[in-house]
């Protein structure tokens, strides 16, 4: 879908993107505050941001409880959600175009005029406990939370987060909300038919009753390499693993696209070098690699699951293919195929209003970057093998890496697997 992007700054200090999609039948909004887990005032309140998120659509200045608000919000099919990460609390909605202003105003009421109360706090603390307890059975979540801490990120484990839920009181909720939900700390993306409504949208947003505040800084960690870690689970029938190579800088948008091509070559499809061969040999059902591009650090991440009897062969394969990349053993045909795939995904990635919004969300909310969507084909076509190999060598040679696995095996097995990744 064709669209245009405009960056706007409100007189309140809030900033955001208005993405015009001519003829769109829906409007999608995202409102993000730097208010996530890393902004808890102290360690024993680590879960406070998550609880604030859960309370976000509860009692407010107009509605007595979540049920009343939900009934009015969704009466014409509109959708809302909220999520919490290490750095963000983000509120999302999508609605039919004919009621965009009603829904935006309901969002204002929920975000600007919450009335936190004991009954809803008690209920949502119970819901958060249930959610986190469920995560303890999600081995991939266990792996990546532990890996973050292993390489030096100041994040609590799921068990530690669970222990803090009971500590959160209403006064803490209100303090966290006041400190983080301010106009200058707000970034937004509004996608749909916005061009002819720009003035009204801006006026509505500038009427939001938020204190001025400040855009909170993202905490910076001093990352390092740690020893391989085994999270022992007696009932684990296989090995769930994750490992990262980290470079201590942010990649530019061309480099991000380049790493996406490399990941496609290695793990993208059933004919990729690693994942394709893994499935051909019957070594594992799932294995993938992705790039995570941060403010001060970027990580090249791999994860998967493997039965113990296949683990050694799997990691030998991973090692062999990574060494080939580092030795520049990539054919022009492979790179051309990866670029062709990227161009196709580019065209397929903007079919809906929600997809268009997602294209810009991560880079804009995290660092204020706005990729020129129309230049993406040019960027993809410019990717060359020299830069691809250089980036792989940078990640592999940075000296910052981590390896975590969940399993019932001996620690020596994990040490041996991790040793194969010392490229």
C-alpha positions in Angstrom: 0.0 0.0 0.0 1.3 3.4 -0.9 1.9 5.7 2.1 3.7 8.8 3.2 5.4 9.6 6.5 5.5 12.9 8.3 7.3 13.6 11.6 5.5 16.0 13.9 6.4 17.7 17.1 3.6 18.8 19.4 3.7 22.0 21.5 3.5 19.7 24.5 6.9 18.1 23.7 5.5 14.8 22.4 6.7 13.6 19.0 5.5 11.1 16.5 4.8 9.9 13.0 1.7 10.5 11.0 1.6 7.9 8.3 -1.0 8.6 5.6 -2.4 5.6 3.8 -4.9 6.9 1.1 -8.2 5.1 1.1 -7.4 3.1 4.3 -10.5 1.6 5.9 -8.9 1.4 9.4 -6.7 3.5 11.6 -3.9 2.1 13.7 -2.3 4.0 16.7 0.6 3.2 18.9 1.5 5.3 21.9 4.9 4.5 23.5 6.5 5.7 26.7 10.0 4.8 27.9 8.4 3.3 31.0 9.4 -0.4 30.8 11.0 -2.8 33.3 14.3 -0.9 33.3 12.7 2.2 34.7 11.5 0.6 38.0 12.6 2.9 40.9 14.2 0.1 42.8 15.0 -3.6 42.3 12.2 -4.9 44.6 9.6 -3.2 42.4 11.0 -4.7 39.2 7.5 -5.8 37.9 5.9 -2.4 38.4 5.9 -1.4 34.7 4.1 -4.7 33.7 1.4 -4.1 36.3 0.9 -0.5 35.2 0.4 -1.9 31.7 -2.2 -4.4 33.0 -4.0 -1.5 34.7 -4.0 0.7 31.6 -7.5 0.0 30.5 -9.1 -0.1 33.9 -11.0 2.4 35.9 -10.6 6.0 34.7 -12.3 9.4 34.8 -15.2 8.2 32.7 -15.6 4.5 33.4 -15.9 2.7 36.7 -14.0 -0.4 35.7 -12.3 -2.3 32.8 -15.5 -4.0 31.8 -17.4 -0.8 31.2 -14.5 0.7 29.3 -14.1 -2.5 27.2 -17.8 -2.6 26.3 -17.8 0.9 25.0 -14.4 0.7 23.3 -15.2 -2.5 21.3 -18.8 -1.9 20.4 -18.0 -1.3 16.7 -15.2 -3.9 16.6 -12.3 -1.8 17.7 -9.2 -3.5 19.2 -6.8 -2.4 21.9 -3.8 -3.9 23.6 -0.7 -2.9 25.5 2.7 -4.5 26.0 5.8 -4.0 28.2 9.4 -4.6 27.3 12.7 -3.7 29.1 12.4 -0.1 27.9 8.8 0.5 26.6 5.2 0.5 27.6 3.2 0.8 24.4 -0.6 1.2 24.0 -2.0 0.0 20.6 -5.4 0.4 19.0 -7.0 -0.4 15.7 -10.4 0.7 14.6 -12.7 1.3 11.7 -12.0 4.6 9.9 -15.5 6.0 10.7 -14.8 6.0 14.5 -11.1 7.0 14.6 -11.7 10.2 16.6 -14.0 8.4 19.2 -11.3 5.7 19.7 -8.5 8.2 19.9 -10.4 10.1 22.6 -11.1 6.8 24.5 -7.4 6.2 24.4 -6.7 9.6 25.8 -9.0 8.9 28.7 -7.3 5.6 29.5 -3.8 7.0 29.3 -4.3 10.5 30.8 -6.9 9.9 33.4 -6.5 6.5 35.0 -8.0 5.9 38.5 -5.9 3.2 40.0 -7.7 1.3 42.7 -7.0 -1.5 45.1 -9.5 -4.0 43.7 -8.1 -3.8 40.2 -4.5 -3.8 41.5 -5.2 -7.0 43.4 -6.8 -8.6 40.3 -4.0 -7.6 37.9 -1.2 -8.7 40.3 -2.9 -12.1 40.2 -3.0 -12.0 36.4 0.7 -10.9 36.2 1.7 -13.8 38.5 -0.2 -16.2 36.3 1.4 -14.8 33.1 5.0 -15.0 34.6 4.4 -18.4 36.0 3.4 -19.6 32.5 6.6 -18.0 31.1 8.6 -20.3 33.4 7.5 -23.2 31.2 8.6 -21.3 28.1 12.2 -22.4 27.7 13.0 -19.9 25.0 12.0 -17.1 27.4 14.1 -18.6 30.1 17.1 -18.8 27.7 17.0 -15.2 26.5 16.2 -13.6 29.9 19.2 -15.5 31.4 21.4 -14.7 28.4 20.7 -11.0 28.7 21.9 -11.0 32.3 24.9 -13.2 31.4 26.4 -10.7 29.0 25.8 -7.8 31.4 22.3 -6.4 30.9 20.8 -5.3 34.1 17.6 -7.3 33.9 16.0 -9.6 36.5 15.2 -13.2 35.9 11.6 -14.4 35.6 11.8 -15.8 39.1 13.1 -12.5 40.5 10.3 -10.6 38.8 7.7 -12.9 40.3 9.0 -12.3 43.8 8.5 -8.5 43.4 4.8 -8.6 42.4 3.6 -8.6 46.0 5.8 -5.6 46.8 3.9 -3.3 44.5 1.5 -0.9 46.2 -0.9 1.8 44.8 1.6 4.5 45.8 4.3 2.8 43.7 1.9 2.5 40.7 1.1 6.2 40.9 4.7 7.2 41.3 5.8 5.2 38.3 3.0 6.5 36.2 3.6 10.1 37.1 7.4 9.8 36.4 7.1 8.0 33.1 3.7 9.0 31.5 4.7 12.5 30.5 4.2 14.5 27.3 7.9 14.7 26.5 8.3 11.0 27.1 5.6 10.1 24.6 6.2 8.9 21.1 3.4 7.9 18.8 2.6 6.4 15.4 -0.8 7.1 13.8 -1.4 5.2 10.5 -4.5 5.5 8.3 -6.2 8.3 6.5 -4.4 11.1 8.3 -3.5 13.7 5.7 -6.8 15.5 5.6 -7.2 15.1 9.4 -3.8 16.3 10.4 -5.0 19.5 12.2 -7.7 17.7 14.1 -5.3 14.8 15.2 -2.7 17.3 16.4 -5.3 19.3 18.3 -6.7 16.2 19.9 -3.2 15.0 21.0 -2.2 18.5 22.3 -5.3 18.4 24.5 -4.0 15.3 26.3 -3.6 16.1 30.0 0.0 14.9 30.6 2.7 16.7 32.6 5.6 18.0 30.6 8.3 15.7 32.0 11.3 14.6 30.0 12.3 11.9 27.5 13.9 9.3 29.7 17.3 8.1 28.7 17.8 4.4 27.8 20.1 2.8 30.4 23.5 1.7 29.0 25.1 -1.6 30.1 28.8 -2.6 30.0 28.6 -5.9 28.2 31.0 -8.7 28.4 31.5 -12.4 27.6 30.3 -15.0 30.2 30.8 -18.7 30.5 28.2 -21.0 29.0 25.2 -21.5 31.3 22.9 -24.5 31.7 19.5 -24.0 33.3 18.9 -27.5 34.5 15.3 -28.9 34.1 14.9 -32.6 34.9 11.8 -32.9 32.7 13.4 -31.2 29.7 13.4 -33.8 26.9 15.8 -31.9 24.6 18.2 -29.0 24.7 16.7 -25.5 24.1 19.5 -23.1 23.4 20.3 -19.5 22.4 23.6 -17.8 21.7 24.6 -14.2 20.8 27.5 -12.4 19.2 27.4 -8.8 20.2 29.1 -5.7 18.7 29.2 -2.6 20.9 27.5 -0.2 18.5 24.3 0.5 16.7 24.1 -0.6 13.0 22.9 1.8 10.4 19.9 0.9 8.2 22.0 -0.4 5.4 23.9 -2.7 7.7 20.6 -3.9 9.2 19.4 -4.9 5.7 22.7 -6.6 5.1 22.5 -8.7 8.2 18.9 -9.7 7.2 20.3 -11.1 3.9 23.0 -13.0 5.8 20.4 -14.5 8.2 18.3 -15.5 5.2 21.3 -17.3 3.6 22.0 -19.2 6.8 18.6 -19.9 8.4 15.8 -18.2 6.3 14.2 -21.1 4.5 14.2 -24.8 3.9 17.0 -24.4 1.4 19.2 -22.2 3.6 22.7 -23.3 4.5 22.1 -24.2 8.2 18.4 -24.6 8.7 17.9 -26.2 5.3 20.6 -28.8 6.0 19.4 -29.3 9.5 15.9 -30.3 8.2 17.4 -32.4 5.4 19.4 -34.4 7.9 16.6 -34.6 10.5 18.7 -32.9 13.2 16.2 -30.5 14.6 12.7 -29.1 13.9 13.5 -25.4 14.5 16.5 -23.1 14.3 16.7 -19.4 13.4 18.9 -16.4 13.5 18.0 -12.7 13.8 19.6 -9.3 14.3 18.7 -7.2 17.3 19.8 -3.6 16.7 20.1 -1.5 19.9 21.0 2.0 20.9 24.6 1.2 22.0 24.9 -2.6 21.2 23.7 -4.9 18.5 23.4 -8.6 18.7 23.4 -11.5 16.2 21.2 -14.1 17.9 20.6 -17.8 17.2 18.2 -20.1 18.9 16.6 -23.5 18.5 15.9 -26.9 20.0 17.8 -30.1 19.5 17.7 -33.7 20.9 20.8 -34.6 22.9 21.8 -37.3 20.4 21.9 -34.7 17.5 23.4 -31.8 19.4 27.0 -32.4 18.5 26.3 -32.8 14.8 24.1 -29.7 14.8 26.7 -27.5 16.3 29.4 -28.9 14.1 27.3 -27.8 11.2 26.7 -24.4 12.6 30.4 -23.9 13.3 31.3 -25.1 9.8 28.9 -22.7 8.0 29.8 -19.7 10.2 33.5 -20.3 9.4 32.7 -20.4 5.7 31.0 -17.0 6.0 34.0 -15.5 7.9 36.2 -16.9 5.1 34.1 -15.1 2.5 32.7 -18.3 1.1 29.5 -16.9 -0.2 28.5 -17.2 -3.8 27.1 -14.4 -5.9 24.1 -16.6 -6.6 23.4 -17.0 -2.9 23.6 -13.2 -2.3 21.4 -12.5 -5.3 18.8 -14.9 -4.1 18.8 -13.4 -0.6 18.4 -9.9 -2.1 15.6 -11.1 -4.4 13.8 -12.6 -1.4 14.3 -9.4 0.6 12.8 -7.4 -2.3 9.8 -9.7 -2.4 9.3 -9.4 1.4 9.6 -5.7 1.1 6.7 -5.5 -1.3 4.6 -8.0 0.8 5.4 -6.1 4.0 3.0 -3.2 3.5 -0.3 -4.8 2.6 -2.2 -3.6 5.6 -2.3 -0.5 7.8 -1.0 -2.5 10.7 1.9 -3.9 8.7 2.9 -0.4 7.6 2.9 0.8 11.2 5.1 -2.1 12.3 7.6 -1.2 9.6 8.5 2.0 11.4 7.8 1.1 15.1 11.0 -0.5 16.4 13.5 1.9 14.9 11.5 5.0 15.6 10.5 4.2 19.2 13.9 2.9 20.1 16.2 5.6 18.6 14.1 8.0 16.6 15.2 6.6 13.2 12.9 6.7 10.2 13.8 4.5 7.3 12.9 5.9 3.9 10.6 3.1 2.7 10.9 4.1 -0.9 14.7 3.7 -0.8 14.6 0.2 0.6 14.9 -1.5 -2.9 17.9 0.7 -3.6 19.4 -0.2 -0.3 18.8 -3.9 -0.8 20.3 -3.9 -4.3 23.4 -2.1 -3.0 24.3 -4.9 -0.5 27.6 -6.5 -1.4 29.5 -9.5 -0.1 32.4 -7.4 1.2 30.2 -5.6 3.7 28.3 -8.8 4.6 31.5 -10.6 5.5 32.9 -7.6 7.3 29.8 -7.4 9.5 29.9 -11.1 10.3 33.6 -10.8 11.3 32.8 -7.8 13.5 30.2 -9.7 15.4 32.2 -12.9 15.7 35.4 -11.1 16.7 33.9 -8.5 19.1 34.8 -10.5 22.2 31.2 -10.2 23.6 29.1 -13.4 23.5 26.8 -15.5 25.5 25.4 -19.1 25.4 22.5 -20.4 27.5 20.7 -23.7 27.3 17.8 -25.4 29.1 18.1 -29.1 29.5 18.6 -32.2 31.7 22.0 -33.0 30.3 25.4 -32.5 32.1 27.0 -29.1 32.1 30.0 -30.5 30.2 27.8 -31.1 27.2 26.8 -27.4 27.1 30.5 -26.4 27.5 31.4 -28.6 24.5 28.7 -27.1 22.3 29.6 -23.6 23.2 33.2 -24.2 22.5 32.4 -24.9 18.9 31.3 -21.2 18.6 34.7 -19.8 19.5 35.3 -18.9 15.9 
